[in-house]
Amino acid sequence: MLGDFHWKICEGLRNLKNARCMHVAQSRRFVLAVVLSLCTLFPVSVLYALHEVDHRFTVEGRICGNGGDGIEAAVVSVKNTRADISGNGKSGSDGFYKVVLHLHNENQGDPLVIESGVFESTGRVELDPNDPKTERIVRVNLGHPCRALPFWRQTWVLAGAAALFGMGMILAFRQMGGMKGKGFHGSQKRKSLKK
């Protein structure tokens, strides 16, 4: 009698430990799914920050060829000619590029030279020294006038699709984790009944 009682307590503790392990595994899968979906929404180059917002200045735009289509994998260099500060980047799909420079409030109004191959353009550092929280961005296109992207390739459409995909991944991981958990506990119960 006492042996049976002791065995049931040990079995119950084992089941509790296994249930906790399953919960931790499900939580890890959920966190991984969230991180992966965020990575699809925000590429590493966007998440990477040189410094605080008030020390970061982004030059972004598109580089397009003769037909108005974006040029992919073009090296783009941006140089602050007064402060001798420069940075490089590479255009992605549809010719979009982004280069982040480490600048301060005193760089307000500095001239910028943006180059890629035979294309060159100029810009100016435009920022509000009294606003240290808003991202500091200037948009400069290179090359020929760019054609508008088709509706289904607009940034907001792609971001929405990525968000839906991420949510679908999260739900799928949660569903898979829940199904494994039910099957696991069911097999434990069957084993204990056989004994």
Backbone torsions as a table, in degrees:
resi	resn	phi	psi	omega
1	MET	NA	-51.2	179.5
2	LEU	-64.9	-36.5	178.0
3	GLY	-63.4	-43.0	177.0
4	ASP	-60.2	-45.0	-179.3
5	PHE	-62.0	-44.5	179.2
6	HIS	-62.3	-43.0	-179.9
7	TRP	-62.3	-41.9	179.8
8	LYS	-64.1	-39.4	178.2
9	ILE	-63.5	-46.5	179.5
10	CYS	-61.4	-42.7	179.0
11	GLU	-63.3	-41.5	178.3
12	GLY	-62.7	-42.1	177.9
13	LEU	-64.7	-40.0	177.6
14	ARG	-61.8	-44.3	178.3
15	ASN	-62.4	-40.1	178.4
16	LEU	-62.7	-43.9	179.0
17	LYS	-62.7	-43.8	179.0
18	ASN	-64.3	-38.9	178.6
19	ALA	-63.6	-39.9	177.8
20	ARG	-64.4	-41.9	179.0
21	CYS	-60.9	-41.4	178.8
22	MET	-64.2	-40.5	-179.8
23	HIS	-63.7	-42.6	178.9
24	VAL	-63.8	-42.6	179.5
25	ALA	-63.2	-41.9	178.2
26	GLN	-64.3	-40.1	179.3
27	SER	-64.1	-41.2	178.9
28	ARG	-63.5	-42.2	177.9
29	ARG	-62.3	-41.4	179.7
30	PHE	-62.8	-47.3	179.4
31	VAL	-62.0	-42.6	178.4
32	LEU	-61.2	-42.0	178.8
33	ALA	-63.8	-40.7	178.6
34	VAL	-63.8	-45.9	-179.5
35	VAL	-62.5	-44.6	-179.9
36	LEU	-63.4	-39.9	179.4
37	SER	-68.7	-34.7	176.2
38	LEU	-66.7	-35.1	178.0
39	CYS	-65.3	-32.2	177.0
40	THR	-71.7	-29.6	179.2
41	LEU	-79.2	-39.6	-176.1
42	PHE	-125.1	101.4	178.0
43	PRO	-58.1	157.7	-176.8
44	VAL	-56.6	-38.3	-178.7
45	SER	-62.3	-29.0	179.2
46	VAL	-78.5	-40.2	-178.2
47	LEU	-72.2	-26.5	-176.9
48	TYR	-69.9	129.1	179.8
49	ALA	-122.2	132.7	177.0
50	LEU	-69.3	-34.5	-173.2
51	HIS	-166.3	-163.3	174.5
52	GLU	-62.1	162.6	-177.6
53	VAL	-57.3	-39.5	-176.5
54	ASP	-76.0	-0.5	175.0
55	HIS	-112.9	4.2	-173.0
56	ARG	-115.7	131.1	178.2
57	PHE	-131.9	124.2	-174.9
58	THR	-107.3	131.1	171.5
59	VAL	-109.8	123.0	-177.8
60	GLU	-138.9	162.8	178.8
61	GLY	167.5	-159.9	178.2
62	ARG	-126.5	149.9	172.7
63	ILE	-118.6	123.0	-173.2
64	CYS	-127.0	148.3	179.6
65	GLY	-88.0	-167.0	-173.7
66	ASN	-59.0	-37.9	-178.2
67	GLY	-83.8	-1.4	-178.7
68	GLY	90.0	0.9	177.6
69	ASP	-85.2	147.3	179.1
70	GLY	-66.7	143.4	177.9
71	ILE	-97.8	120.5	-179.0
72	GLU	-89.5	149.4	175.1
73	ALA	62.6	29.4	175.2
74	ALA	-88.4	133.6	178.1
75	VAL	-78.3	126.5	-179.1
76	VAL	-117.3	128.8	176.9
77	SER	-116.5	138.9	179.1
78	VAL	-122.6	131.3	-178.5
79	LYS	-133.0	129.9	170.4
80	ASN	-85.7	105.6	-171.1
81	THR	-72.7	-24.7	-180.0
82	ARG	-78.2	-43.2	-176.3
83	ALA	-94.7	-2.5	-178.4
84	ASP	54.8	48.9	176.6
85	ILE	-117.4	133.7	-177.9
86	SER	-140.1	165.4	177.0
87	GLY	-156.4	157.6	-178.7
88	ASN	-126.1	156.1	175.3
89	GLY	-154.0	177.4	179.9
90	LYS	-131.9	137.0	-179.6
91	SER	-72.4	144.8	178.3
92	GLY	-98.6	-153.4	-179.8
93	SER	-63.5	144.9	-179.3
94	ASP	64.8	13.8	174.0
95	GLY	82.3	8.7	179.2
96	PHE	-73.8	136.0	176.5
97	TYR	-133.4	161.1	177.5
98	LYS	-151.1	127.1	177.7
99	VAL	-127.9	129.7	-178.5
100	VAL	-108.1	128.2	177.7
101	LEU	-111.5	152.3	176.1
102	HIS	-94.6	100.0	-178.1
103	LEU	-126.5	162.2	-179.1
104	HIS	-122.4	176.5	-179.3
105	ASN	-57.0	-36.6	-178.2
106	GLU	-68.0	-9.3	176.6
107	ASN	-85.6	1.2	177.9
108	GLN	-52.3	127.2	177.9
109	GLY	86.8	-3.4	179.8
110	ASP	-62.6	144.0	178.3
111	PRO	-77.4	144.6	177.7
112	LEU	-120.0	141.7	172.3
113	VAL	-118.2	124.2	-179.5
114	ILE	-114.5	124.4	-175.9
115	GLU	-132.4	148.6	170.7
116	SER	-155.5	107.4	-177.6
117	GLY	59.8	-122.8	-178.9
118	VAL	-85.0	-8.9	-177.9
119	PHE	-89.7	139.0	177.4
120	GLU	-145.5	143.5	177.1
121	SER	-146.5	165.7	178.2
122	THR	-122.7	158.9	177.5
123	GLY	-151.6	-171.1	-178.7
124	ARG	-143.7	144.9	176.0
125	VAL	-72.5	114.3	179.4
126	GLU	-119.9	114.8	-179.3
127	LEU	-150.1	161.3	177.1
128	ASP	-104.8	106.8	-178.2
129	PRO	-59.4	-21.8	-178.7
130	ASN	-88.1	-1.6	-179.6
131	ASP	-120.4	92.8	-177.8
132	PRO	-85.0	2.5	-173.5
133	LYS	-107.7	-28.9	-178.1
134	THR	-78.7	137.1	177.5
135	GLU	-58.0	137.7	-178.1
136	ARG	-100.9	109.0	-172.5
137	ILE	-135.4	139.9	169.8
138	VAL	-127.9	142.7	-177.6
139	ARG	-108.8	124.4	179.0
140	VAL	-135.0	118.7	176.5
141	ASN	-90.5	150.2	-179.6
142	LEU	-120.5	153.3	174.8
143	GLY	83.8	-144.1	-177.6
144	HIS	-85.8	163.2	176.7
145	PRO	-57.2	133.1	-176.5
146	CYS	-85.2	139.7	173.2
147	ARG	-74.1	147.6	176.8
148	ALA	-66.1	142.9	178.7
149	LEU	-73.6	149.2	174.6
150	PRO	-59.1	156.0	-177.4
151	PHE	-50.6	-45.8	-174.3
152	TRP	-73.2	-5.5	176.5
153	ARG	-111.4	9.7	176.8
154	GLN	-66.9	150.4	-175.6
155	THR	-58.5	-44.5	-176.7
156	TRP	-67.7	-31.6	177.5
157	VAL	-68.7	-43.9	179.1
158	LEU	-64.7	-40.5	178.8
159	ALA	-64.0	-41.3	178.1
160	GLY	-64.2	-41.8	178.2
161	ALA	-64.1	-40.9	178.7
162	ALA	-64.8	-38.9	178.6
163	ALA	-64.3	-44.0	178.1
164	LEU	-63.3	-41.7	177.8
165	PHE	-61.5	-44.5	179.7
166	GLY	-61.5	-43.0	178.8
167	MET	-65.4	-37.8	176.8
168	GLY	-62.9	-40.5	178.0
169	MET	-63.2	-43.0	179.8
170	ILE	-61.7	-46.6	179.4
171	LEU	-63.1	-39.3	178.9
172	ALA	-64.3	-43.6	178.9
173	PHE	-64.5	-41.2	179.2
174	ARG	-64.4	-41.1	179.8
175	GLN	-64.6	-44.2	179.0
176	MET	-62.6	-42.4	179.1
177	GLY	-64.1	-40.4	179.3
178	GLY	-66.5	-38.9	-179.7
179	MET	-68.6	-40.9	179.1
180	LYS	-64.2	-40.2	-179.8
181	GLY	-62.0	-42.7	-178.9
182	LYS	-65.4	-44.1	-179.9
183	GLY	-64.3	-37.6	-177.9
184	PHE	-65.9	-49.4	-177.6
185	HIS	-66.8	-35.0	178.1
186	GLY	-62.5	-41.7	179.7
187	SER	-67.8	-33.8	177.8
188	GLN	-64.2	-42.0	-178.9
189	LYS	-65.4	-41.5	179.5
190	ARG	-62.4	-40.6	179.4
191	LYS	-63.0	-43.1	-177.2
192	SER	-67.9	-31.3	178.1
193	LEU	-69.5	-35.5	-179.8
194	LYS	-64.6	-36.7	-178.9
195	LYS	-74.1	NA	NA
